[in-house]
C-alpha cells in the first residue's frame, strides 16, 4: 500500500492532478506512477490511516474552494444579468422619453428599434429562465398603464385650470396643445393622454347621440300629438281641406303651439 505525509502539499505530483472529484484509489494510483514517491522515505513510512485522513481533509478543502468559486461565478453572472436588465430598461426609458414607447405600444411595432440596439443583444445572451426582453417590455407597458388613473386626474386638473372643455369634435392635436401649455404635462405618458382624449371625445359623442335621440323622440311625440289633433277636428278634416281653413280652427290648441315651436321651428 501507499502512504502520505501529514501535509498534502508534499505529495509528489502536480496539484492540478488532484481535484475535489478525485477518489482515494485514484490518488494512490497517481502516487504509484510517480517515481519521486518511491524515493521518499518519509512518505513511505506514513501510516495508511493517517494518509487517508490527510487526503480526506484535503478533498474537503478542495470541495469548499470549488463551492466558493461556483458561488462567486453565480454572483458575477447574476450581477452581469442585472446590469443587462438595467441597461435594457434604460433603453425603454429612452424610447418612452422620445415618445416612441407609451402605454398603448405593441412589441411588434417597436421591435425594429429595440432589436437594433446592443442592449437588446446583451439580453438575448442570458438564460431562458430569466426575464426576456419581451417580458421586460410587457412589464414596462403595464406599469405605464397603471399610471392612467393618476394621470387622468392630472389631465382633468390641467383642463380645469385652462377652462377647457372637450367636445365631440375636439381633435387630439388640439387636446395635446392645450395640455402642453401646463408644465405638469411633462410627466404624462403619451399613450395615456391619447386614451384620455379618446374616452372624453367618445363620451361627448355619446351625449350628442343621446341628445339627438331624445330630440327625435320629442319631435315624434309632437308629431303624433299634432296628427291626433287633426284627427279630432270637428267638423272632420276632409281630403280637400285647405290649410287656410284648418289653421284658424286649431290655432289655439296646445298641440298646435307645441308643434310650431318644437317641430317646425315656429313658422307654421
Rosetta blueprint (number, residue, H / E / L):
1 X L
2 X L
3 X L
4 X L
5 X L
6 X L
7 X L
8 X H
9 X H
10 X H
11 X L
12 X L
13 X L
14 X L
15 X H
16 X H
17 X H
18 X L
19 X L
20 X L
21 X L
22 X L
23 X L
24 X H
25 X H
26 X H
27 X H
28 X H
29 X H
30 X H
31 X H
32 X H
33 X L
34 X L
35 X H
36 X H
37 X H
38 X H
39 X L
40 X L
41 X H
42 X H
43 X H
44 X H
45 X L
46 X L
47 X L
48 X H
49 X H
50 X H
51 X H
52 X H
53 X H
54 X H
55 X H
56 X H
57 X H
58 X H
59 X H
60 X H
61 X H
62 X H
63 X H
64 X H
65 X H
66 X H
67 X H
68 X H
69 X H
70 X H
71 X H
72 X H
73 X H
74 X H
75 X H
76 X H
77 X H
78 X H
79 X H
80 X H
81 X H
82 X H
83 X H
84 X H
85 X H
86 X H
87 X H
88 X H
89 X H
90 X H
91 X H
92 X H
93 X H
94 X H
95 X H
96 X H
97 X H
98 X L
99 X L
100 X L
101 X L
102 X L
103 X L
104 X L
105 X L
106 X L
107 X H
108 X H
109 X H
110 X H
111 X H
112 X H
113 X H
114 X H
115 X H
116 X L
117 X L
118 X H
119 X H
120 X H
121 X H
122 X H
123 X H
124 X H
125 X L
126 X L
127 X L
128 X L
129 X L
130 X L
131 X L
132 X L
133 X H
134 X H
135 X H
136 X H
137 X H
138 X H
139 X H
140 X H
141 X H
142 X H
143 X H
144 X H
145 X H
146 X H
147 X L
148 X H
149 X H
150 X H
151 X H
152 X H
153 X H
154 X H
155 X H
156 X H
157 X H
158 X H
159 X H
160 X H
161 X H
162 X L
163 X L
164 X L
165 X L
166 X L
167 X L
168 X L
169 X L
170 X L
171 X L
172 X H
173 X H
174 X H
175 X H
176 X H
177 X H
178 X H
179 X H
180 X H
181 X L
182 X L
183 X H
184 X H
185 X H
186 X H
187 X H
188 X L
189 X L
190 X H
191 X H
192 X H
193 X H
194 X H
195 X H
196 X H
197 X H
198 X H
199 X H
200 X H
201 X H
202 X H
203 X H
204 X H
205 X H
206 X H
207 X H
208 X H
209 X H
210 X H
211 X H
212 X H
213 X H
214 X H
215 X H
216 X H
217 X H
218 X H
219 X H
220 X H
221 X H
222 X H
223 X H
224 X H
225 X H
226 X H
227 X H
228 X H
229 X H
230 X H
231 X H
232 X L
233 X L
234 X L
235 X L
236 X L
237 X L
238 X L
239 X L
240 X L
241 X L
242 X L
243 X H
244 X H
245 X H
246 X H
247 X H
248 X H
249 X H
250 X H
251 X L
252 X L
253 X L
254 X H
255 X H
256 X H
257 X H
258 X H
259 X H
260 X H
261 X H
262 X H
263 X L
264 X L
265 X L
266 X L
267 X L
268 X L
